[in-house]
Amino acid sequence: MEEKIPPRVSLRQIEGFQFEVRFGEGMSPLLTDEPPPLGKGTGPAPTHLLLAAVGNCMASSLYFALTKFKNDPQGVRAEASAEMGRNEAGRLRVRRIHVRLEIGAPAAALQHLDRILRQFEEFCVVGQSVAAGIPLVLSVFDGEGKQLK
């Protein structure tokens, strides 16, 4: 389904590497900043926002897929981390993103889990878009700590 109004954000420099990010009417702005020595570290850096976007999208996609089959995931948690490295020109880049998803429910309590685990990533607009350029490593665990994917 195409969005009628494509997502859009606006950024305004406050000072140095600090920017106010506005997401639209009715949404609170966010202050971003680079960590020292470039910035003051007063807000998330762009890399944090990238990780948050991928982790949030993956968690939402898993939640959507679980509830589509009337499952109660009993909460979904996500943790995303980046492997950083330098490219051939010596520039710092995100080399890989790791996303760990955890659902509160035990796997045995969930219907159609195999199908859900095979498909939910495909619903994640951000994760799939980013994965086209940055390798994405995903793992999923249930409420008993059992690795499902």
Accessible surface in RSA format (square Angstrom, percent):
REM  Atomic radii and reference values for relative SASA: ProtOr
REM  Chains: A
REM  Algorithm: Lee & Richards
REM  Probe-radius: 1.40
REM  Slices: 20
REM RES _ NUM      All-atoms   Total-Side   Main-Chain    Non-polar    All polar
REM                ABS   REL    ABS   REL    ABS   REL    ABS   REL    ABS   REL
RES MET A   1   232.31 120.3 147.24  97.4  85.07 202.5 122.72 104.3 109.59 145.2
RES GLU A   2   160.40  92.1 144.24 109.1  16.16  38.5  63.32 122.5  97.08  79.3
RES GLU A   3   109.95  63.1  88.88  67.2  21.07  50.2  37.78  73.1  72.17  58.9
RES LYS A   4   205.26 100.1 168.21 103.2  37.05  88.2 119.59 107.6  85.67  91.3
RES ILE A   5   145.58  82.8 134.84 100.5  10.75  25.9 135.38  97.5  10.20  27.7
RES PRO A   6    94.13  68.6  89.24  81.3   4.89  17.8  90.00  74.3   4.13  25.7
RES PRO A   7   112.67  82.1  80.52  73.4  32.15 116.9  91.62  75.6  21.05 130.8
RES ARG A   8   206.82  86.8 185.58  94.6  21.24  50.6  66.88  91.4 139.94  84.8
RES VAL A   9    75.60  49.7  55.13  49.9  20.47  49.3  56.72  49.3  18.88  51.2
RES SER A  10    65.07  55.0  59.33  79.2   5.74  13.2  48.24 102.7  16.83  23.6
RES LEU A  11   104.50  58.2  71.12  50.9  33.38  83.9  72.10  50.6  32.40  87.2
RES ARG A  12   141.15  59.3 137.01  69.8   4.14   9.8  73.08  99.9  68.07  41.3
RES GLN A  13   100.98  56.5  82.94  60.6  18.04  42.9  17.59  37.4  83.39  63.2
RES ILE A  14    77.49  44.1  49.88  37.2  27.60  66.5  51.12  36.8  26.37  71.6
RES GLU A  15    88.68  50.9  81.70  61.8   6.97  16.6  32.08  62.1  56.59  46.2
RES GLY A  16    52.28  64.5   0.00   N/A  52.28  64.5  37.53 103.0  14.75  33.0
RES PHE A  17    90.70  45.4  84.96  52.6   5.74  14.9  84.96  51.5   5.74  16.4
RES GLN A  18    16.44   9.2  16.44  12.0   0.00   0.0   2.15   4.6  14.29  10.8
RES PHE A  19    68.73  34.4  68.73  42.6   0.00   0.0  68.73  41.7   0.00   0.0
RES GLU A  20    28.50  16.4  27.99  21.2   0.50   1.2   5.02   9.7  23.47  19.2
RES VAL A  21     5.59   3.7   5.59   5.1   0.00   0.0   5.59   4.9   0.00   0.0
RES ARG A  22   116.34  48.8 114.22  58.2   2.12   5.0  42.50  58.1  73.84  44.7
RES PHE A  23    75.45  37.7  63.44  39.3  12.01  31.2  64.12  38.9  11.32  32.4
RES GLY A  24    39.36  48.5   0.00   N/A  39.36  48.5  32.59  89.4   6.77  15.2
RES GLU A  25   182.15 104.6 144.02 109.0  38.13  90.8  65.54 126.8 116.60  95.2
RES GLY A  26    86.54 106.7   0.00   N/A  86.54 106.7  44.07 120.9  42.47  95.1
RES MET A  27   111.66  57.8  96.91  64.1  14.75  35.1  75.57  64.2  36.09  47.8
RES SER A  28    95.13  80.4  75.53 100.8  19.60  45.2  38.50  82.0  56.63  79.3
RES PRO A  29    61.02  44.5  41.59  37.9  19.43  70.6  41.94  34.6  19.07 118.5
RES LEU A  30    56.95  31.7  55.20  39.5   1.75   4.4  56.92  40.0   0.03   0.1
RES LEU A  31    68.54  38.2  60.36  43.2   8.19  20.6  60.48  42.5   8.07  21.7
RES THR A  32     8.44   6.0   8.44   8.6   0.00   0.0   1.99   2.7   6.46   9.8
RES ASP A  33     1.45   1.0   0.55   0.5   0.90   2.1   0.56   1.3   0.90   0.9
RES GLU A  34    45.73  26.3  45.59  34.5   0.14   0.3   7.57  14.6  38.16  31.2
RES PRO A  35    69.30  50.5  67.33  61.4   1.97   7.2  67.59  55.8   1.71  10.6
RES PRO A  36    90.87  66.2  73.03  66.6  17.84  64.8  73.42  60.6  17.45 108.5
RES PRO A  37   138.18 100.7 106.41  97.0  31.77 115.5 112.12  92.6  26.06 161.9
RES LEU A  38   113.51  63.2  94.27  67.4  19.24  48.4  96.75  67.9  16.76  45.1
RES GLY A  39    12.41  15.3   0.00   N/A  12.41  15.3   5.20  14.3   7.21  16.1
RES LYS A  40   130.16  63.5 107.05  65.7  23.11  55.0  82.10  73.9  48.05  51.2
RES GLY A  41    40.98  50.5   0.00   N/A  40.98  50.5  10.77  29.6  30.22  67.7
RES THR A  42    72.48  51.5  39.88  40.4  32.60  77.7  49.04  65.9  23.44  35.4
RES GLY A  43    20.45  25.2   0.00   N/A  20.45  25.2  12.56  34.5   7.90  17.7
RES PRO A  44    43.45  31.7  37.52  34.2   5.93  21.6  42.86  35.4   0.59   3.7
RES ALA A  45     6.44   5.9   6.44   9.9   0.00   0.0   6.44   9.1   0.00   0.0
RES PRO A  46    78.94  57.5  73.86  67.3   5.07  18.4  74.89  61.8   4.04  25.1
RES THR A  47    44.59  31.7  41.54  42.1   3.05   7.3  20.10  27.0  24.49  37.0
RES HIS A  48   101.39  55.4  96.35  67.0   5.04  12.9  66.14  68.2  35.26  41.0
RES LEU A  49    58.61  32.6  54.41  38.9   4.20  10.6  55.07  38.7   3.55   9.5
RES LEU A  50    49.87  27.8  43.92  31.4   5.95  15.0  49.07  34.5   0.80   2.2
RES LEU A  51    21.22  11.8  20.96  15.0   0.26   0.7  21.09  14.8   0.14   0.4
RES ALA A  52    60.36  55.5  46.20  71.3  14.17  32.2  58.77  82.8   1.59   4.2
RES ALA A  53    41.96  38.6  30.87  47.6  11.09  25.2  40.13  56.5   1.83   4.8
RES VAL A  54     0.00   0.0   0.00   0.0   0.00   0.0   0.00   0.0   0.00   0.0
RES GLY A  55     4.58   5.6   0.00   N/A   4.58   5.6   4.58  12.6   0.00   0.0
RES ASN A  56    95.13  65.6  88.12  85.2   7.01  16.9  22.00  52.9  73.13  70.7
RES CYS A  57    23.71  17.9  17.10  19.1   6.61  15.5   9.76  24.7  13.95  15.0
RES MET A  58     0.00   0.0   0.00   0.0   0.00   0.0   0.00   0.0   0.00   0.0
RES ALA A  59    15.33  14.1  14.37  22.2   0.96   2.2  14.77  20.8   0.56   1.5
RES SER A  60    58.08  49.1  50.00  66.7   8.09  18.6  34.77  74.0  23.31  32.7
RES SER A  61     7.38   6.2   4.05   5.4   3.33   7.7   3.16   6.7   4.21   5.9
RES LEU A  62     0.38   0.2   0.38   0.3   0.00   0.0   0.38   0.3   0.00   0.0
RES TYR A  63   116.15  54.2 116.15  66.1   0.00   0.0  74.31  55.8  41.85  51.6
RES PHE A  64   104.75  52.4 103.16  63.9   1.59   4.1 104.65  63.4   0.10   0.3
RES ALA A  65     3.36   3.1   3.11   4.8   0.25   0.6   3.36   4.7   0.00   0.0
RES LEU A  66     0.00   0.0   0.00   0.0   0.00   0.0   0.00   0.0   0.00   0.0
RES THR A  67    44.79  31.9  34.54  35.0  10.25  24.4  24.59  33.0  20.20  30.5
RES LYS A  68   108.60  53.0  82.88  50.9  25.72  61.2  62.02  55.8  46.58  49.6
RES PHE A  69    42.33  21.2  31.28  19.4  11.05  28.8  35.26  21.4   7.08  20.2
RES LYS A  70   188.07  91.7 154.34  94.7  33.73  80.3 114.67 103.2  73.40  78.2
RES ASN A  71    11.19   7.7   1.78   1.7   9.41  22.7   3.90   9.4   7.29   7.0
RES ASP A  72    97.80  68.5  87.07  86.7  10.73  25.4  38.46  90.5  59.34  59.2
RES PRO A  73     4.51   3.3   4.51   4.1   0.00   0.0   4.51   3.7   0.00   0.0
RES GLN A  74   107.38  60.0  78.85  57.6  28.53  67.9  32.50  69.2  74.88  56.8
RES GLY A  75    47.17  58.2   0.00   N/A  47.17  58.2  39.03 107.1   8.14  18.2
RES VAL A  76    40.24  26.5   8.36   7.6  31.88  76.8   8.40   7.3  31.84  86.4
RES ARG A  77   174.84  73.4 169.59  86.4   5.25  12.5  63.24  86.4 111.60  67.6
RES ALA A  78    48.19  44.3  10.97  16.9  37.22  84.7  12.99  18.3  35.21  93.3
RES GLU A  79   122.23  70.2 115.49  87.4   6.73  16.0  37.39  72.3  84.83  69.3
RES ALA A  80    27.47  25.3   4.81   7.4  22.66  51.5   4.89   6.9  22.58  59.8
RES SER A  81    53.59  45.3  51.27  68.4   2.32   5.3  36.14  77.0  17.45  24.4
RES ALA A  82    30.52  28.1   4.23   6.5  26.29  59.8   4.67   6.6  25.85  68.5
RES GLU A  83    76.11  43.7  70.80  53.6   5.31  12.7  35.10  67.9  41.01  33.5
RES MET A  84    87.89  45.5  55.89  37.0  32.00  76.2  55.77  47.4  32.12  42.5
RES GLY A  85    17.88  22.0   0.00   N/A  17.88  22.0  17.88  49.1   0.00   0.0
RES ARG A  86   144.72  60.8 129.41  66.0  15.31  36.4  46.50  63.5  98.22  59.5
RES ASN A  87    37.39  25.8  28.10  27.2   9.29  22.4  10.59  25.5  26.79  25.9
RES GLU A  88   176.95 101.6 133.76 101.2  43.19 102.8  80.66 156.0  96.30  78.6
RES ALA A  89    76.91  70.7  43.34  66.9  33.57  76.4  56.87  80.1  20.05  53.1
RES GLY A  90    36.45  45.0   0.00   N/A  36.45  45.0  25.36  69.6  11.09  24.8
RES ARG A  91   146.60  61.6 144.76  73.8   1.83   4.4  27.52  37.6 119.08  72.2
RES LEU A  92    91.47  50.9  76.85  55.0  14.61  36.7  76.85  54.0  14.61  39.3
RES ARG A  93   116.84  49.1 113.46  57.8   3.38   8.1  43.15  59.0  73.69  44.7
RES VAL A  94    27.58  18.1  13.96  12.6  13.62  32.8  13.96  12.1  13.62  36.9
RES ARG A  95   109.99  46.2 100.93  51.5   9.06  21.6  26.36  36.0  83.62  50.7
RES ARG A  96    90.02  37.8  90.02  45.9   0.00   0.0   4.89   6.7  85.14  51.6
RES ILE A  97     0.30   0.2   0.30   0.2   0.00   0.0   0.30   0.2   0.00   0.0
RES HIS A  98    61.20  33.4  60.17  41.8   1.02   2.6  46.88  48.3  14.32  16.7
RES VAL A  99     1.98   1.3   0.00   0.0   1.98   4.8   0.67   0.6   1.30   3.5
RES ARG A 100    94.44  39.7  93.67  47.7   0.77   1.8  31.38  42.9  63.07  38.2
RES LEU A 101     0.00   0.0   0.00   0.0   0.00   0.0   0.00   0.0   0.00   0.0
RES GLU A 102    52.75  30.3  52.09  39.4   0.66   1.6  13.15  25.4  39.60  32.3
RES ILE A 103     3.58   2.0   0.91   0.7   2.67   6.4   1.70   1.2   1.88   5.1
RES GLY A 104    35.88  44.2   0.00   N/A  35.88  44.2  22.03  60.5  13.84  31.0
RES ALA A 105     0.33   0.3   0.33   0.5   0.00   0.0   0.33   0.5   0.00   0.0
RES PRO A 106    39.95  29.1  39.95  36.4   0.00   0.0  39.95  33.0   0.00   0.0
RES ALA A 107    14.52  13.4  10.04  15.5   4.48  10.2  10.24  14.4   4.28  11.3
RES ALA A 108   106.11  97.6  63.18  97.5  42.93  97.7  77.14 108.6  28.96  76.7
RES ALA A 109    60.91  56.0  31.00  47.8  29.91  68.0  41.89  59.0  19.02  50.4
RES LEU A 110    13.85   7.7   1.07   0.8  12.78  32.1   1.07   0.8  12.78  34.4
RES GLN A 111   113.02  63.2 110.81  81.0   2.20   5.2  32.32  68.8  80.70  61.2
RES HIS A 112   103.34  56.5  82.26  57.2  21.08  53.9  54.91  56.6  48.43  56.4
RES LEU A 113    22.91  12.8  19.23  13.8   3.68   9.2  19.23  13.5   3.68   9.9
RES ASP A 114   106.87  74.9 101.74 101.3   5.13  12.1  25.53  60.1  81.34  81.1
RES ARG A 115   103.42  43.4 102.25  52.1   1.17   2.8  22.51  30.8  80.91  49.0
RES ILE A 116     1.78   1.0   0.23   0.2   1.55   3.7   1.78   1.3   0.00   0.0
RES LEU A 117    17.30   9.6  16.82  12.0   0.48   1.2  17.12  12.0   0.18   0.5
RES ARG A 118   163.15  68.5 136.81  69.7  26.34  62.7  72.29  98.8  90.86  55.1
RES GLN A 119    68.47  38.3  67.93  49.6   0.55   1.3  19.99  42.6  48.48  36.8
RES PHE A 120     0.00   0.0   0.00   0.0   0.00   0.0   0.00   0.0   0.00   0.0
RES GLU A 121    36.71  21.1  36.61  27.7   0.10   0.2   4.92   9.5  31.79  26.0
RES GLU A 122   127.43  73.2 103.30  78.2  24.12  57.4  42.33  81.9  85.09  69.5
RES PHE A 123    86.39  43.2  65.70  40.7  20.69  53.8  70.58  42.8  15.81  45.2
RES CYS A 124     0.14   0.1   0.00   0.0   0.14   0.3   0.02   0.0   0.12   0.1
RES VAL A 125   114.44  75.3 106.49  96.4   7.95  19.2 113.87  98.9   0.58   1.6
RES VAL A 126    52.95  34.8  50.74  45.9   2.21   5.3  52.95  46.0   0.00   0.0
RES GLY A 127     0.00   0.0   0.00   N/A   0.00   0.0   0.00   0.0   0.00   0.0
RES GLN A 128    63.75  35.6  54.28  39.7   9.47  22.5  22.81  48.5  40.94  31.1
RES SER A 129    73.21  61.9  51.81  69.1  21.41  49.3  38.36  81.7  34.85  48.8
RES VAL A 130    26.77  17.6  19.00  17.2   7.77  18.7  25.87  22.5   0.90   2.4
RES ALA A 131    38.39  35.3  19.56  30.2  18.83  42.8  19.89  28.0  18.51  49.0
RES ALA A 132    95.48  87.8  49.28  76.1  46.20 105.1  62.08  87.4  33.41  88.5
RES GLY A 133    67.47  83.2   0.00   N/A  67.47  83.2  37.49 102.9  29.99  67.2
RES ILE A 134    35.54  20.2  34.81  25.9   0.73   1.8  35.25  25.4   0.29   0.8
RES PRO A 135    66.06  48.1  57.47  52.4   8.59  31.2  65.41  54.0   0.66   4.1
RES LEU A 136    36.55  20.4   6.43   4.6  30.12  75.7   6.43   4.5  30.12  81.1
RES VAL A 137    61.81  40.7  57.83  52.3   3.98   9.6  61.04  53.0   0.77   2.1
RES LEU A 138    26.42  14.7   6.18   4.4  20.23  50.9   6.18   4.3  20.23  54.4
RES SER A 139    23.24  19.6  22.93  30.6   0.31   0.7  12.34  26.3  10.90  15.3
RES VAL A 140     0.13   0.1   0.13   0.1   0.00   0.0   0.13   0.1   0.00   0.0
RES PHE A 141    26.95  13.5  26.95  16.7   0.00   0.0  26.95  16.3   0.00   0.0
RES ASP A 142     6.14   4.3   0.71   0.7   5.43  12.8   0.00   0.0   6.14   6.1
RES GLY A 143    42.66  52.6   0.00   N/A  42.66  52.6   8.55  23.5  34.11  76.4
RES GLU A 144   135.41  77.7  97.94  74.1  37.47  89.2  43.71  84.6  91.69  74.9
RES GLY A 145    52.28  64.5   0.00   N/A  52.28  64.5  29.77  81.7  22.51  50.4
RES LYS A 146   124.11  60.5 115.31  70.8   8.80  20.9  76.85  69.2  47.26  50.3
RES GLN A 147   105.38  58.9  81.41  59.5  23.97  57.1  23.17  49.3  82.21  62.3
RES LEU A 148    33.56  18.7   5.96   4.3  27.60  69.4  11.18   7.9  22.38  60.2
RES LYS A 149    78.30  38.2  53.07  32.6  25.24  60.1  49.81  44.8  28.49  30.3
END  Absolute sums over single chains surface
CHAIN  1 A     9965.0       7777.8       2187.2       5574.9       4390.2
END  Absolute sums over all chains
TOTAL          9965.0       7777.8       2187.2       5574.9       4390.2
